[in-house]
Amino acid sequence: MRVAVVGGGIAGLAAGYRLQRSGAAPVIFEKGEGDRTGSQRVGGFIIDKGAYTIPETHSAFLSLIRELGLSDQLRETPGTSSTFVNGEEHRIKIGSPADFLRYKLLSFGNKTDLVRLYLHARTLGAHLNLHRPTPKTLELERETARDFLLRDYSEEILEKIAYPIFADLFLGVPEENSRAAFLATLPNLARFRIYTLACGMGMVTGKLRDRLEVKDHTPVLGVRKTGAASYRVETGGKYAGSWDVDKVVFAVPPPLVPGLVEGLPEPLARTLDEVRYSPSMVVALGQRRPFVEHSFINTFLRSQVPAIATVIQDQHKGEGRIPEGKGLAAAVLTRDASARWMDRPDAGAVEAVLRDMDSVWSGLSSEVTFSRVYRWPFGGVQLPPGTLARQLRMREQLDALDPNWAFAGDGLYRASMEVSVRTGLRAAERVLAGAETPEASAPAASPHPRRW
Ligand SMILES: Cc1cc2nc3c(=O)[nH]c(=O)nc-3n(C[C@H](O)[C@H](O)[C@H](O)COP(=O)(O)OP(=O)(O)OC[C@H]3O[C@@H](n4cnc5c(N)ncnc54)[C@H](O)[C@@H]3O)c2cc1C
C-alpha cells in the first residue's frame, strides 16, 4: 500500500512511523524543513526552534520518546515560572500550593479569586475536555476569556494570570480565545511536571526521519483522485513530479488544505480556512556568560514588555546543551510582535527583543554573542468563541470526505505535540483500517491508547 503523507512535522512523521510499522510504504513530502518541533545546533549550543516543553500530560508523545530510545534524554525541569512587574521578579513553582500562598504577585483578593476560578474549573470536569465538547462546553465558549474575566473577576486576574497563560500555552491573547479555553488550562496548573529533552526536541523528529522516506524541500502542489481508490500527488521542488498512491494523509495546518485539493465542498473549505493560528517567532540568544539564575519560564506584563511573551532559560533543560561557561535563552515574541516582524529582516526582531530584555535585566544585551530567529506563520492554534463547535463539524466532514484520506495535525484540536502525535497515529490507523493488504488489515496493536 503506497501512502503519501503531506507534511513532515511531528504529526506527519508519527503517521508515517505507524504506517511503516504495519507494512505500508509511506512517503513523506515536506515543503521545507519547517516543522515546529525542530532543533538546531549552533557551535556547541542546542536550540529548540519551536516547541520546548513536554508536560506530563503528553502521554502519547512520551510513549513515542520511549519507543525511539530517547527516555534517557528526558529531564524534569524545575517547573519554576516567574512574572516580572516593574523589574521585580515573582517566582512560583508550578503546582506548589505553598508557593502560591506566599506569592506576592497577587493580592489576597486576587488569590481568593484564583482559587474560586480553579474550583469553578474543577466542578466543570468533563465539560472542559476541549476535544470532546459537550453542549455545556459550547456554551462556555460563547464569550472570550477577556470578557468573562472582566465581568466576573478582575483586570488583575486578566493581566497577571490569563495573559501569561495564553501567551505561553496558546502563543496568543485572552481577547482571541474563549472562556472554555482558559478554564480548561486551570486544573493542569496544580499538577504540572514539565519535561524537556536534553538532546533537543528535534531529536524526536530526527529519529523518525532516520527511519522513514522523507522527501525534503518537496512541496505538495495538489492531490487529485484518478480512480475508485487511486490518487495522484503533484509535487514541486527537489523531487518535483507525479506520484500515484492508494492513500493520503494530510498533516498540514487546515487552512492550507483547500489549496491542495480541488473541488472541496464550499462549507468545508470555509471551515478549514477559519481555523485560526497566531503567528509566532522565537529569538534565541547565545550569551558570553551563564544567564543570571532565573526561572525556567519567565513572563511579563504586556503593558510593560511589548515584544516578548516568554523567555525560556535553556540551562534548565538539561546538561550538554550549552558550552561550559556560556548562556542561552529563547525569547518567544508576543502575537503582535510576531505579526510585525514575520516578513521583515531578522535585525528588527532581535533589536526589539534586546530592548525588552534590557528593560528587565539591565545590560543583558551586551552579553549576547549570537542570535537565531525562527518564524512560525502557523504558530499556535487559537480558540476564539465558536471554534470548538466549528472544529467538531470540520472533523466530521473530513472523516466523511474520502475513506482513503485521513487528516492529522494540531489544527484539528489545539496546538500541542501531543495532539499532533495522537492525530498522526489515528490518521495512520484510519488508512490502515480501510486497506486490503493482509499486513494492513491486521495492524499491530497500537502501543498508544486512543484516549484524549
Ligand atoms: C514557539 C512555539 C513553541 C511551542 N511550544 C510547545 C511546547 O512547549 N509543547 C508542545 O507540546 N507544543 C508546543 N508548540 C506547538 C507544537 O510545536 C505544534 O503543535 C506541533 O509541533 C505541530 O506539529 P504538526 O506536525 O501538526 O505541524 P507542523 O510542525 O507545522 O508541521 C506541518 C508541516 O507541513 C509542512 N507543509 C506545509 N505545507 C506543505 C505542502 N504543501 N507540502 C509539503 N509540506 C507542507 C510544513 O513545512 C511543516 O513542516 C509550540 C509551537 C511554537 C511555534
The ligand as an SDF file (V2000), in Angstrom:
LIG
                    3D

 53 58  0  0  0  0  0  0  0  0999 V2000
    7.2080   28.8670   19.5700 C   0  0  0  0  0  0  0  0  0  0  0  0
    6.4220   27.6120   19.7740 C   0  0  0  0  0  0  0  0  0  0  0  0
    6.5040   26.9440   20.9920 C   0  0  0  0  0  0  0  0  0  0  0  0
    5.7650   25.7790   21.1990 C   0  0  0  0  0  0  0  0  0  0  0  0
    5.9170   25.1240   22.3840 N   0  0  0  0  0  0  0  0  0  0  0  0
    5.2970   23.9300   22.5520 C   0  0  0  0  0  0  0  0  0  0  0  0
    5.5880   23.1620   23.7200 C   0  0  0  0  0  0  0  0  0  0  0  0
    6.3960   23.5650   24.5580 O   0  0  0  0  0  0  0  0  0  0  0  0
    4.9450   21.9650   23.8610 N   0  0  0  0  0  0  0  0  0  0  0  0
    4.0630   21.4990   22.9130 C   0  0  0  0  0  0  0  0  0  0  0  0
    3.5050   20.4090   23.0930 O   0  0  0  0  0  0  0  0  0  0  0  0
    3.8010   22.2090   21.7850 N   0  0  0  0  0  0  0  0  0  0  0  0
    4.4140   23.3950   21.5910 C   0  0  0  0  0  0  0  0  0  0  0  0
    4.1850   24.1140   20.4400 N   0  0  0  0  0  0  0  0  0  0  0  0
    3.2040   23.5850   19.4770 C   0  0  0  0  0  0  0  0  0  0  0  0
    3.8040   22.4270   18.6720 C   0  0  0  0  0  0  0  0  0  0  0  0
    5.0710   22.8160   18.1880 O   0  0  0  0  0  0  0  0  0  0  0  0
    2.8740   22.1190   17.4940 C   0  0  0  0  0  0  0  0  0  0  0  0
    1.5610   21.9100   17.9640 O   0  0  0  0  0  0  0  0  0  0  0  0
    3.3170   20.8650   16.7430 C   0  0  0  0  0  0  0  0  0  0  0  0
    4.7150   20.8490   16.5340 O   0  0  0  0  0  0  0  0  0  0  0  0
    2.5830   20.8350   15.4200 C   0  0  0  0  0  0  0  0  0  0  0  0
    3.0500   19.7420   14.6450 O   0  0  0  0  0  0  0  0  0  0  0  0
    2.3350   19.4370   13.2580 P   0  0  0  0  0  0  0  0  0  0  0  0
    3.0530   18.2940   12.6480 O   0  0  0  0  0  0  0  0  0  0  0  0
    0.8720   19.3100   13.4940 O   0  0  0  0  0  0  0  0  0  0  0  0
    2.5280   20.7700   12.3970 O   0  0  0  0  0  0  0  0  0  0  0  0
    3.8720   21.3960   11.7970 P   0  0  0  0  0  0  0  0  0  0  0  0
    5.0150   21.2200   12.6960 O   0  0  0  0  0  0  0  0  0  0  0  0
    3.5110   22.7840   11.4090 O   0  0  0  0  0  0  0  0  0  0  0  0
    4.1290   20.5330   10.5010 O   0  0  0  0  0  0  0  0  0  0  0  0
    3.4450   20.7490    9.2870 C   0  0  0  0  0  0  0  0  0  0  0  0
    4.4750   20.5950    8.1920 C   0  0  0  0  0  0  0  0  0  0  0  0
    3.8220   20.6510    6.9180 O   0  0  0  0  0  0  0  0  0  0  0  0
    4.7080   21.2790    6.0270 C   0  0  0  0  0  0  0  0  0  0  0  0
    3.9250   21.7050    4.8640 N   0  0  0  0  0  0  0  0  0  0  0  0
    3.0440   22.7390    4.7690 C   0  0  0  0  0  0  0  0  0  0  0  0
    2.5230   22.7760    3.5200 N   0  0  0  0  0  0  0  0  0  0  0  0
    3.0720   21.7600    2.8330 C   0  0  0  0  0  0  0  0  0  0  0  0
    2.9180   21.3030    1.4910 C   0  0  0  0  0  0  0  0  0  0  0  0
    2.1090   21.8780    0.6100 N   0  0  0  0  0  0  0  0  0  0  0  0
    3.6500   20.2210    1.1020 N   0  0  0  0  0  0  0  0  0  0  0  0
    4.5020   19.5960    1.9710 C   0  0  0  0  0  0  0  0  0  0  0  0
    4.6810   20.0130    3.2510 N   0  0  0  0  0  0  0  0  0  0  0  0
    3.9560   21.0820    3.6750 C   0  0  0  0  0  0  0  0  0  0  0  0
    5.3260   22.4170    6.8440 C   0  0  0  0  0  0  0  0  0  0  0  0
    6.5490   22.8520    6.2860 O   0  0  0  0  0  0  0  0  0  0  0  0
    5.5060   21.7370    8.1930 C   0  0  0  0  0  0  0  0  0  0  0  0
    6.7930   21.1860    8.3510 O   0  0  0  0  0  0  0  0  0  0  0  0
    4.9140   25.2700   20.1860 C   0  0  0  0  0  0  0  0  0  0  0  0
    4.8300   25.9380   18.9620 C   0  0  0  0  0  0  0  0  0  0  0  0
    5.5920   27.0860   18.7450 C   0  0  0  0  0  0  0  0  0  0  0  0
    5.5030   27.7820   17.4270 C   0  0  0  0  0  0  0  0  0  0  0  0
  1  2  1  0
  2  3  1  0
  2 52  2  0
  3  4  2  0
  4  5  1  0
  4 50  1  0
  5  6  2  0
  6  7  1  0
  6 13  1  0
  7  8  2  0
  7  9  1  0
  9 10  1  0
 10 11  2  0
 10 12  1  0
 12 13  2  0
 13 14  1  0
 14 15  1  0
 14 50  1  0
 15 16  1  0
 16 17  1  0
 16 18  1  0
 18 19  1  0
 18 20  1  0
 20 21  1  0
 20 22  1  0
 22 23  1  0
 23 24  1  0
 24 25  2  0
 24 26  1  0
 24 27  1  0
 27 28  1  0
 28 29  2  0
 28 30  1  0
 28 31  1  0
 31 32  1  0
 32 33  1  0
 33 34  1  0
 33 48  1  0
 34 35  1  0
 35 36  1  0
 35 46  1  0
 36 37  1  0
 36 45  1  0
 37 38  2  0
 38 39  1  0
 39 40  1  0
 39 45  2  0
 40 41  1  0
 40 42  2  0
 42 43  1  0
 43 44  2  0
 44 45  1  0
 46 47  1  0
 46 48  1  0
 48 49  1  0
 50 51  2  0
 51 52  1  0
 52 53  1  0
M  END
$$$$
